[in-house]
Amino acid sequence: MTLARMETIRRAAIHAAEHPVAATDLMAALRMRVANDESPDAMQLFDLGYLAATYSQMNMVTEHNATGYSGGTRKELPVSTDFITYELLKKAAGLAPKEPTIEFALALVTQSPAHAAHQSHLQNAITGAPEGSLLATNLVKRFGHDGQTLADLKTSFGMAADGERR
C-alpha cells in the first residue's frame, strides 16, 4: 500500500511541477488533513512528508532543467519551511514500526541531498523486504546492480539472507 502511495504522490508532483496552483492546493490539502486531526495517523504524516520531500527534490532538479515534462516551463514547487519533511517521515515510521516500505521511502529521500541516516534506512528496508515482493524489486532496481537479487543486495550490505548482520 505504501509503494502505491509513493507512486501516486510522485505522479502528482510531476503534474504539479507544471501547474503551480495544483501544487499549492495539493500541499495545502495534505497539510489541512494533518492539522485537522488531533492525532494524525502514520499515512497522513507520510503523505505530507513524502510530498514535501518530492517537491524539494524536484526543486533541485528544476535548477538544472527548467523545461517541464510535457514541454512546459517548470516552476519551483511550494515547500513549507515550518516543518521538516524528514521528521514527518520519521514520525510516520515511528507510528508504523517495522514497516520496510516507509524505510524505503526514507532511504529515497535521504539519498539526495545526502543525509547521515540514509544507510540505516536503506538497511532497514532491505532487512524487512520479503523476497520476491514489489518492495524487493524496487530496492534492487534503485539501489542494486543489474542482475542482482535481494539476497545479493543483502550480502553487499554485509547481511545474511535472513537480514541479520554478519
C-alpha positions as CSV (number, residue, x, y, z in Angstrom):
1,M,0.0,0.0,0.0
2,T,2.8,2.4,0.8
3,L,4.5,1.9,-2.5
4,A,1.3,2.7,-4.3
5,R,1.0,5.9,-2.3
6,M,4.6,6.8,-3.1
7,E,3.9,6.4,-6.8
8,T,0.7,8.4,-6.7
9,I,2.5,11.2,-4.8
10,R,5.4,11.1,-7.3
11,R,3.0,11.4,-10.3
12,A,1.0,14.2,-8.6
13,A,4.3,16.1,-8.0
14,I,5.2,15.7,-11.7
15,H,1.8,17.1,-12.7
16,A,2.1,19.9,-10.1
17,A,5.5,20.9,-11.5
18,E,3.7,22.4,-14.4
19,H,0.6,23.6,-12.6
20,P,1.6,25.9,-9.7
21,V,-2.0,26.3,-8.4
22,A,-2.4,22.5,-8.3
23,A,0.9,22.2,-6.5
24,T,-0.1,24.7,-3.8
25,D,-3.6,23.2,-3.5
26,L,-2.3,19.6,-3.1
27,M,0.2,20.7,-0.4
28,A,-2.5,22.7,1.4
29,A,-4.9,19.8,1.3
30,L,-2.4,17.4,2.9
31,R,-1.4,19.9,5.5
32,M,-5.0,20.6,6.4
33,R,-5.7,16.8,6.7
34,V,-2.9,16.6,9.3
35,A,-3.8,19.8,11.0
36,N,-7.4,18.9,11.4
37,D,-6.7,15.6,13.1
38,E,-5.7,15.8,16.7
39,S,-3.8,12.6,16.3
40,P,-2.8,12.1,12.7
41,D,-2.0,8.6,11.7
42,A,1.1,7.3,10.0
43,M,-0.2,7.5,6.5
44,Q,-1.4,11.1,6.9
45,L,2.1,12.2,8.1
46,F,3.7,10.0,5.5
47,D,1.7,11.6,2.6
48,L,2.6,15.1,3.7
49,G,6.2,14.4,4.4
50,Y,6.7,12.4,1.2
51,L,5.0,15.1,-1.0
52,A,7.2,17.8,0.6
53,A,10.3,15.7,0.1
54,T,9.4,15.0,-3.5
55,Y,8.8,18.7,-4.1
56,S,12.1,19.5,-2.6
57,Q,14.0,17.0,-4.7
58,M,12.2,18.2,-7.8
59,N,13.2,21.8,-7.0
60,M,16.8,20.7,-7.0
61,V,16.3,19.2,-10.5
62,T,14.5,22.4,-11.6
63,E,17.7,24.3,-11.2
64,H,19.3,22.2,-13.9
65,N,16.2,21.6,-16.1
66,A,13.7,24.3,-16.4
67,T,11.7,22.5,-19.1
68,G,8.7,20.7,-17.9
69,Y,7.8,17.0,-18.5
70,S,5.4,17.9,-21.3
71,G,7.5,20.8,-22.7
72,G,6.1,23.5,-20.4
73,T,8.1,25.6,-18.0
74,R,8.6,24.1,-14.6
75,K,8.1,26.3,-11.6
76,E,9.6,25.9,-8.1
77,L,7.2,23.8,-6.0
78,P,5.9,25.1,-2.7
79,V,7.7,23.5,0.2
80,S,6.8,24.8,3.7
81,T,9.6,26.0,5.9
82,D,7.6,25.5,9.1
83,F,8.2,21.7,9.2
84,I,11.0,19.4,8.4
85,T,10.0,16.7,5.9
86,Y,12.4,14.1,7.3
87,E,11.0,14.5,10.8
88,L,7.4,13.9,9.4
89,L,8.5,10.8,7.7
90,K,10.4,9.5,10.8
91,K,7.3,10.2,12.9
92,A,5.2,8.2,10.4
93,A,7.8,5.4,10.6
94,G,7.5,5.5,14.4
95,L,3.7,5.1,14.2
96,A,4.1,2.2,11.8
97,P,7.1,0.3,13.3
98,K,8.8,-2.4,11.3
99,E,7.3,-1.1,8.1
100,P,10.0,-1.6,5.5
101,T,8.2,0.4,2.8
102,I,8.4,3.5,4.9
103,E,12.1,2.8,5.5
104,F,12.4,2.5,1.7
105,A,10.8,6.0,1.3
106,L,13.2,7.3,4.0
107,A,16.1,5.8,2.1
108,L,15.0,7.5,-1.1
109,V,14.5,11.0,0.5
110,T,17.8,10.8,2.4
111,Q,19.9,9.8,-0.6
112,S,19.8,13.3,-2.2
113,P,20.7,15.5,-0.6
114,A,22.9,13.1,1.4
115,H,21.7,12.5,5.0
116,A,23.6,10.7,7.7
117,A,20.7,8.3,8.3
118,H,20.5,7.1,4.7
119,Q,22.4,3.9,5.2
120,S,20.4,3.0,8.2
121,H,17.1,3.5,6.5
122,L,18.2,1.5,3.4
123,Q,19.4,-1.3,5.6
124,N,16.1,-1.4,7.5
125,A,14.2,-1.5,4.2
126,I,16.4,-4.3,2.8
127,T,16.1,-6.3,6.1
128,G,12.3,-6.1,6.1
129,A,11.7,-6.7,2.4
130,P,10.2,-10.1,1.7
131,E,12.0,-12.0,-1.2
132,G,10.0,-11.7,-4.4
133,S,8.0,-8.7,-3.2
134,L,7.4,-5.4,-5.0
135,L,9.5,-3.8,-2.4
136,A,12.4,-6.2,-3.1
137,T,12.1,-5.4,-6.8
138,N,12.2,-1.7,-6.1
139,L,15.1,-1.9,-3.7
140,V,17.2,-3.9,-6.2
141,K,16.2,-1.6,-9.1
142,R,17.0,1.6,-7.2
143,F,20.0,0.5,-5.1
144,G,21.3,-2.6,-6.6
145,H,23.2,-3.5,-9.8
146,D,22.0,-5.3,-13.0
147,G,21.2,-9.0,-12.3
148,Q,21.2,-8.7,-8.5
149,T,18.7,-10.2,-6.3
150,L,17.5,-9.1,-2.9
151,A,19.8,-11.8,-1.4
152,D,22.7,-10.2,-3.4
153,L,21.8,-6.8,-2.1
154,K,21.7,-8.1,1.5
155,T,25.1,-9.7,1.0
156,S,26.5,-6.4,-0.4
157,F,25.4,-4.7,2.9
158,G,27.1,-7.4,5.0
159,M,23.8,-9.2,5.9
160,A,23.0,-12.9,5.9
161,A,20.0,-14.0,3.8
162,D,17.7,-13.6,6.8
163,G,18.8,-9.9,7.1
164,E,20.9,-10.3,10.2
165,R,24.3,-8.6,10.3
166,R,27.3,-11.0,9.7
